[in-house]
Amino acid sequence: MQLELFDYRRDCLFETENQIAHYYDILKETNDSISYSEHIDPKKGFAICDMDYEEYVDFKKDKLGELTYDQILSYLKNTKKESRLEKYKALLKFRNIPFDADLFTWSS
């Protein structure tokens, strides 16, 4: 599913929910960056200290070179979810695209 907010794209690559949590992966762009993130939003009673989790990879569009948002989206869609994040980082390293990556947690 693709949403266009303020002329920027946001694509959901994966989404599921079970009795423990809501899981979803998002590729999105802003004015100057592209971000891929994998989210886990635990349901009440299942979170460790009521924490939500987001693991992300961000980079600036001006470092993109020949790579396009659509190519990144296609690459991510065609990569198994279990290895998507690490393979995406490897692609960016191979293309010499500097990026920030981290695991972000917050209290819900």
N, C-alpha and C positions, 0 to 999 in steps of 0.2 A: 504494500500500500504506500502510495506517495502523497505527501501533503506539500503544498507550496504556500509558505508563509512569507509575506512581504517579499516576494520574488526569489526566495531561497527555498531550497529543497530539503525534504526530510523523508527518508525511506525507512520503513520498518522491515528488517530482514528476518526477524524471528519473533514470535510471541506465543507464549503458552502460560497456563496457570494450573496450579494444583492446590491441594489443601494446605500446602506449606507456604507457597510464594507465587508472585507474578514475575515472569521472566520475559525480557524483551531486549532486542538488539537494534540499534538505530545508527544509520548513517545520515549526517545532516551537514548543511553548509550555512555559514553566516557570510557577512560582507567580506571578511578577509580570511576565513579558515574553513577547514573540513574536519569533521570529527566523527569517529566511530566509537560507539560505546555499547557495552553489555551490562544490563541492569538486572539486579535481583531485589525485589521489594517483598520481604517476608510479611506474611500475614500476622496479625496480632497473636501473640503467644508463641510464635515460632522464631522470632528474631532474637539474636544475641544482643542484649542490652538495647532492644528496639532500634537496631541499626538497619539502614538500607545500604546497598552496595552498588557501585558503578565502577567498572574498569574501562578506561578510555584511552584512545590514541588521537591526538590533535596535531594538525600542522597548518602552517600558513599557506594560503593559496599562491602567493608569489613564489613559493619554492616548488610548485607543482611540475614545472617543466612541461613536457609533452603529455603527461598523464591528465585525463579528464575525470570529472565526477562520474560520468557514465561508465568509464572503464573501471574505476574503483568499485562502483556498485555491482557491475557484472562479475568482477573478480570475487568479491565477497559472497555474492549469491551462489557462485559455483564452487565455493570452498566449504567443506564440511564444518558445521558449527563448532565441533569439538576442537578444531585446530585453527579456526578462522582468525582469531586475534593474533596468534603467534606468526601465522603465515602472512598476515597483513603487515606486521612489523618488519618481517623479513623482506617483503616486497619494497617497502619504503626505504629500508637500508640499502637494498640492491640498487634502487633508483637514486641513491644519495639525497633523499628528502629528509631533512631534519624534522623530528617530531618529539612531542611530549607524550609520555604514557605514565599512567599511575592507577592505583586503586583508591577510590574515594569512598568514604563511608560517612554517613550522617544519621542523626537520630530523627526518627519519624514521629 
